[in-house]
Amino acid sequence: MWRSVILVVLSIGLVIAKRWACPTLSNAITQEDILHAAEACNQAYYDNVVEGTQIKNTPYKVIKKIEENLHTDAGIRVLVADHGNTRMIIYRGTDGNEQLMKEGASFFQKRSEVRFGDHEVEINKFFWEAFELGSYGLRPFFTDPSKKYIITGHSLGGALASILALQTTQLFGGSAWKNPKSSLITFGQPRVGDAAYAELHDSLISTYRKLRFVNKADLVTKLPPRSLGYRHHSRAVYMGQEKIPKKGWWIFGDEPRNPRWWFFGDEPRNPRWWFFGDEPRNPRWRFNNDQEEDEEEDESLLDEDAELLPLRENMEEDMIDEEQQDAGMRDYWKICSTPRAFFCVSSYKHIIPSMKKYHGIVLYIRSIKETHLFKNQKGTETTKFNEDLVATCKKLQG
């Protein structure tokens, strides 16, 4: 009897170990897949997209378009696009102020109780109704377990993509997740459900196969509030910006008489506090108490005219100009450990939430194209995202 029990326990342990094994360089989510997903999310906002349309800046072609109205004239739009053996499902984000207002009002309403298998969870009512309406025709597209599936969405679309990812674990024996390269990639995703929803999501799909991108202080990623019982799932990736460290030999103390002893490189801004080695990253080390750099940004909590809609082509250039990378700055991504995600996606430089400055999908695309530095909570830095994802998993699990 005990032998049978031991064998059962060991077999379960092997299944779990195999299921939650760290990704490898050959199957980890790549920056190319992330960029293609973001470009597809941007394309989903355009009304001229039809079946047969080539998604701009990607090799994917639309094979199915689903569009339904929900409460308002604004619709729920879903695209299915194929490239080789990869299938991408793309949800459009919020469309119009009326839909935005109804979405915001739903944060304070009672959540829908939904059952996945033997588990009952609570999901934002607006999100669940939108998902049911727009996703009824997607089942036939998940029957092939050999395909690589990428489920993606921006803003509201990210919330709907989240629900679809969880539902597909129950369809056709979880065929969508049989391929180790399948993934869920969302941009500016709001919180979808309660803690039970988040926990179930992370228990059924490895957090290394689903990434939730947060561009600086994107307000939408902080809604609905945690105080109302909502929680995020997945592995957050913070898209930040920092000063480029200056290299040189710094001296700690007053300015020496011989200027040749000052500094091997650029002269430090404050001669009273120097440092021997590279310029420290922590700004508390750089300046004395009497003179500190003012790096606070002059932002309002919410621009009255700010809209959740991403800007269209004729406005994209102006939007990117507002967030243009400053001289001496560099973009970076930080892969968060799951328990620290709430603090990981916060930054002293970009602490004031904003939709207008950080939420547009074109700003996510800009960061994807310009970022070449990737970090994790253990201090590892690499120049390739998939390498950092693998390193993060090994360090956190080790």
N, C-alpha and C positions, 0 to 999 in steps of 0.2 A: 504493500500500500504506500509506504513512505517513498519507495523508489519511484512509483508513478507520480506522486506529488512533486518530487524533486525534478523529474523529467519535464513535467508541465511547467514548473516555475522557470527552469532553464530555457525551455523553448520560447516562453513568453519573453524572457529577457533578451534572447537572441533576436526575436522579431522587433522588439523595441529598439535595440541597439542598431539594427540594420536600418530601421525606419528613420531614426534620428541621427544617423551618421552625418558627420560634417560634410559639406559639399567638397568636391574636388575641383581642380582648375579646369577640368573638362566639362563639368556640369553646373558650375556656379553661375549665378546670374551675371551677365556681362553689361558693361556700359553701353554697348551697341544695342542690346535688347531694351535697355532703359530709355535710350534716345528714341528708338523706333516707337516705343509705347507712348512717349510724350508727344511725338509728332502726330501719332494717330489720334491722341486725345484732342489735340489742337484741330485736326482736320474734322473731327466729329461735330464741331460747332458750325460748320459751313453747310448751308442748306442745299448747295449744288452737288453734294455727295450722293451718288446713286450706285446701284450694283454695277460693278465693272470699273469703278473709279480706282485709279492708282493713288494710294495715299502718298502725299507729297513727302519727299526726302526719305522714303522707305521703299523696299521692294514689295510691299504688301498690296494686294488688290482686294477690294470689297466684293464679297460674294453674297452678302445678305444685309438688308437694312430693315430694321424694325422701328416704327415710330407710332407712339400713342399719346393722346392728351390725358392730362391728370389735373382735374379741378379747374384748370385755366387753359387758355389757348396754347400755352407753352407745353411742349411735348417732352416725352421720355424717348430718347433716341439711343439705339444700340446698333453697332456695326460688327459684322463678322468679316474678317479679312484673312486671306491665306497667302503663304509664301512657302513653297516647297512642302516640307512635312510639318510646318509650324502654322498654327491657327491662333489668331488674336481676336479676342472679344473686347470691344471698346464701348464704354458708356459715356455719353455726353454729360457735362455738368449742368448746373442751373442755367435756365434760359429765361431771362426777363425778371423785372422787379416784382411782378405779381407772384410768380412762382417762388421767388426768394422770400417774400413776406410770409407766404404760407408755410414754407420750409422752416423759417425762424419761429413761427408761432407753434409749430409742432413740437419744439423742444420742451415746452411746458405742458404738453398734453400727456395723457396716459399712454404708455408704450404698448405695442402689440405683442401678445404672447404667442410665440412661435415654437413649434416642436421640430427638432432635427433628430431623427432616430428616437432614442430613449431620453433625450435631453430637452428640457423646456427653457427657453431664454426669452428675453425681452428686447425688442428692436423698436427704434423710433418709428412711430406710426406712418409718417409721411414716406420715409425710406422704404418701409415694407410694402405699402400700397404701390409706390412707384416701381418697385422691383417686380411685384406680381404682375403688374400691367405690362411692363416692357420685356419680361423675360420668358413669357409662356412659350414662345416659338423657338427657344434656344436648345431644347433637349436633343433634337436630332444631330446637333453639331458636336456632341460629346461622346459619341459611340465608339470612337477609334482610340484604343489605349496606347497605340504606338505613336500617336501624334504628340508633338510638343505644344502645350497650350499656354498662352500668355493672356491673363485676364487683367484688364486695366481700366482706369477711369480717373478723371480729374474732378475735384470738388464733390458735388453730389454724385457724379459718376463713380468716384472712388468708393463712396458708401455702397452703391449698388454692386460694384465689382466685388466688394468684400462679401456681400450676402451671396452672390453667385458662387464665389470660391468655396464658401462653406456648404452650399447646397450641392455642389458637384461632388463632394465627398460621399454623398448618398445616392448619386446617379450611376447606373451601370457599373456597380461595384467600384466606384471611385476611379473610373477609367481616365478622367482628366489628370489624375495625379500619378498614374503608373509610370509615365516618362519622367526621369529624374531631373529633366531640364524645364518642366512646367513651372509656372510662377504666377504670383499675384503682384502687380506693381501699381501703386496708386500715388497720386500727386495732390497735395493739399486736401487730403481726405478728412472729413469730420469724424467724430466718434459716432458709432453706429448703434450700439446697444449697451446693455448693462454688463456688470462684471462677469456674469455667467456666460454671456455671449462671447466676450473676449477670451475667457478661459477655455471655452469649448473650441473656439477657432484655433487657438494656439496648440491645443491638444491634438487636433486632427490634421493640421498642416504645419510642417516645420517652419519656424520663423526665419530660417535661412532660404526659404523658397517663396517668401512674400515680404516685400519691402514697402514701407510707408514713408515717402519722401516729404520732408518739411522744409520749405524754403524760408530760412530766417524766422521772423516772427509772424508767420502766416496766421492770421486771425482764425480762419476757418478750421484749422487743425486743432484749435482750442475749444471748439464747439461740438455738440452741446456741452455745457459746463459739467465738470466732475461733481460739483455740488448737487447736481440733479441725478446722480447715480450712473452716469455714462462713463465708460472706460474704453481706451484704445486697445487694439490687439496688434500683432505683427511686430517686426523689428523696424524701429524707426531709423531713418537716415537723415541726419541734420545737414542741411546745405548752408554752410556758413562762409564767412569772409574774415580774414585776419591780415595783420601787417606782415610783410616779408621780413624775417629776421635779418639784421645786418651782421656781417661777419667782421671780426676784429679783436684786438686786445684792448680791453678796457681796464682802467685803474680806479680802484675804489678809494676816494679821499678827495682832498682839495686839489686844485690845479697845480701841478708841479712847476718849478721855476723854468726848467728846461722844456720847451715845447716839443722837443723830440721824444719826450717820455709820455706824452699825452695818450696817444691812441694810434694804433696801426690800422688805418682805414679812415672812415668818415668821422669827423669830430662829433662827439655826443652833444645832444641839445643842452643838457644841464651839467656843467662841469663839477658840481658838488657831489653828485652821486654817479660814480662810474662803476664798471664791472669788468673783471678780468675774465675774458672768454667771449662767447657769442652773446649778442644782445638777448637778455632774458625775455621770455614770452609774456610773463605775468607783469602787467603794467604797474603793479605795486612795487616792483623792484627798480623801475626805471627812473622815477622822479622823486624829489624830496617832498616833504609835507607842505612846503610853501608854494610849490609850483607844480601843478599837475596838468596834464593835457586834458582838455575838455573834449571827450569823444562822444558825448551824448548827442543824439540826433534830434533835431527840432521836428518832432512829429506830433500830430494830434492822435488821440486814441482811435478815433474813427473819423474819417473825412465824411461830411454829411452827404457828399455827392458820390462816395465810393460805391461801386457796384461789384457784385460777385462775378459778373460776366467778364471773360477774358477779352482783351481788345482784338479787333479784327485787323486785317492786314494793313489797312491804311493808318492804323494807330499803333502798330507794334513797335515801330521804330522809336516813337516818342516815349513809349512805356519803358523800353530798354534803356533809353538815355537817362531816365530818372534814376535807375539803379546801376548806372555805368560804374564799372570797377574803378576805384580811385587809384591814383598813382601810388606805387609802393604797396598795393594790396594784392592778395591772392585768394581765390576760391578754394574751399576744401569741403570734403564730406566727412562726417563723423558717424560711424556705425555704432549704434547704441546697444548696450546690454539691456535686455528686456526690463529688469527691475528698475533701472535708472533712466528709462526713456523720458519720463516727465521732466527730469532735470537736464538730461542730455540735450534736449531740443531747445534749451533756453540759453541766451547769450547776453552779456552785459551791453554789448554794442547794439544788438537788435532786440531790445527787450519790450518795446511798445508794439503791441499787435496792430497789424494793418492788412487790409484786403487789397487796397489800391497798389501798395508798393511791393507786396510779396506774393500775392495769390495768383496772379495771371499765369496761365500755362506757358506763355512765351518766356516768362522769367525762369520757370523751371527748365525749359529747353536751353536757355542761355547758360545756366549753371552747368547743365550736363555737358555742353560743348566746351566750356572753358575750364572745367575742373580737372586737375591732374594730380591732386594730392588727396589721399584717403587715409583716415585715421580710425582707431577704435579706442575703447575705454582703457585698454591696457598700455596705451602709448605707442603701439605699432604704427608706422607710417609707410605707405607704399605708393607707387605711381600707377598701379593697375587695380581697378575696383575688385575684380574677381579674386585677386591675390589677397586683398585685405579682408574680403568676406571669409575666405578659407582660414586665414590667420586669426581672425576674430573668433570664429567657432572653436578652433583648436585651443586658443588661450582661455576662453571662457569655460570650456568644458574640461580643460586640463587643470 
